């Protein structure tokens, strides 16, 4: 009887371990899928045409960079 109980306990422990490993793998898989969805969403957003407001901001930043380069080169504006 003692030998049977040992094997039942070992089988239950094995199943519990398998369940824990399966849950961990499933959580990792879902996290990886969410990461890929976020990457695809970011790529889709980056490929979208810029809005008029962002073009103005970009032009302003380019002007600032041009002025800073002129200052670094020692050119008076």
Secondary structure, 3 states (H helix, E strand, C coil): CHHHHHHHHHHHHHHHHHHHHHHHHHHHHHHHHHHHHHHHHHHHHHHCCCCHHHHHHHHHHHHHHHHHHHHHHCCCC
